[in-house]
Amino acid sequence: MTGALFKANFWSSDILSTAGYDSIIQHLNNGRKNCKEFEDFLKERASIEEKYGKDLLNLSRKKPCGQLEINTLKQALEVFKKQVDSVAQCHIQLAQTLREEARKMEEFREKQKLQRKKTELIMDAAHKQRSLQFKKTMDAKKTYMQKCRDKDEAEQAVHRSANVVNPKQQEKLFVKLATSKTAVEDSDKAYMMHINTLDKVREDWQIEHIKACEIFEAQECERINFFRNALWLHMNQLSQQCVTSDEMYEEVRKSLEACSIEKDIEYFVNQQKTGQTPPAPIVYENFYCPQKNTAPQGKAPGPNLPRRGPLPVPKSLPDNPDYSLVDNYSLIYQ
């Protein structure tokens, strides 16, 4: 904590200037705005996390994903769906956590706002009193200066009328001079009184300005520290979310390591096998020359089964080439 930088660096040689104070207030307002922006960021991030979690939850629970798989791969897919469901729940929980952090930021902003308000009211009153007293002092100075000029003119008038024999006129000039001297004395006293009052007001304002600088600097240090810690915590929460998700995904990887291709293939064969004997070749059967000792259809032929001979060659009649005979049967060529 620095503690003394504000009160040493925000002054002005102009007694009516509020430039230093205004600069600090502007900086504090900017800081408050920055906190509000981070608060809104957390709220929006929470909405994103919540929507993502709910969408992922719906995906995990409603969307089929390898539902017809069997044995060890089926078990791995069940672990996968379960862990995706858990990851979705974690994102929904993270959304609630982020909203809580946004609420804390809002409470911090409002607390500092109330603390600042008290100091700002005091400083506004001090500035107002200083400006008012300065105006009164300047008015008193103006009156004093004018009375002094009036007195000088009255003295000059008396000197010019030294040779005038009219006693009444001289008496009037002397009365005017005496009156102007009294007015100068009164205005001088009033001017000095206002100067002293203004100096007291200035001292009081300086004291309040120093107090305000100390309060505002302490507030700004607190705000920066709070903001920094809030951002740090936010990063930790996001990192923890990644770690937790990875732990859940690791469970899926472990289940995949236990998945056995051989076991799944063997499981399918044992559950769905239909037999071990393949079908025999389908033999040709001549309509006109049935073969004897032909292997029954659908059964494998025995060893050394003799093949049937070639088909007989048709003989065409000399007078009618469109006909031919096969074993006394006539064939019409189409």
Stockholm file with secondary structure:
# STOCKHOLM 1.0

chainA/1-334         MTGALFKANFWSSDILSTAGYDSIIQHLNNGRKNCKEFEDFLKERASIEEKYGKDLLNLSRKKPCGQLEINTLKQALEVFKKQVDSVAQCHIQLAQTLREEARKMEEFREKQKLQRKKTELIMDAAHKQRSLQFKKTMDAKKTYMQKCRDKDEAEQAVHRSANVVNPKQQEKLFVKLATSKTAVEDSDKAYMMHINTLDKVREDWQIEHIKACEIFEAQECERINFFRNALWLHMNQLSQQCVTSDEMYEEVRKSLEACSIEKDIEYFVNQQKTGQTPPAPIVYENFYCPQKNTAPQGKAPGPNLPRRGPLPVPKSLPDNPDYSLVDNYSLIYQ
#=GR chainA/1-334 SS CCCSHHHHHCCCSSTTCCHHHHHHHHHHHHHHHHHHHHHHHHHHHHHHHHHHHHHHHHHHHHSCSSTTCCHHHHHHHHHHHHHHHHHHHHHHHHHHHHHHHHHHHHHHHHHHHHHHHHHHHHHHHHHHHHHHHHHHHHHHHHHHHHHHHHHHHHHHHHHHTTTCCCHHHHHHHHHHHHHHHHHHHHHHHHHHHHHHHHHHHHHHHHHHHHHHHHHHHHHHHHHHHHHHHHHHHHHHHHHHHHHHHHHHHHHHHHHHHTCCHHHHHHHHHHHHCCCSCCCCCCCCCCSSSCCTTCCCTTSCCCTTCCCCCCCCCCEECSSCTTEEEETTEEEECC
#=GC SS_cons         CCCSHHHHHCCCSSTTCCHHHHHHHHHHHHHHHHHHHHHHHHHHHHHHHHHHHHHHHHHHHHSCSSTTCCHHHHHHHHHHHHHHHHHHHHHHHHHHHHHHHHHHHHHHHHHHHHHHHHHHHHHHHHHHHHHHHHHHHHHHHHHHHHHHHHHHHHHHHHHHTTTCCCHHHHHHHHHHHHHHHHHHHHHHHHHHHHHHHHHHHHHHHHHHHHHHHHHHHHHHHHHHHHHHHHHHHHHHHHHHHHHHHHHHHHHHHHHHHTCCHHHHHHHHHHHHCCCSCCCCCCCCCCSSSCCTTCCCTTSCCCTTCCCCCCCCCCEECSSCTTEEEETTEEEECC
//
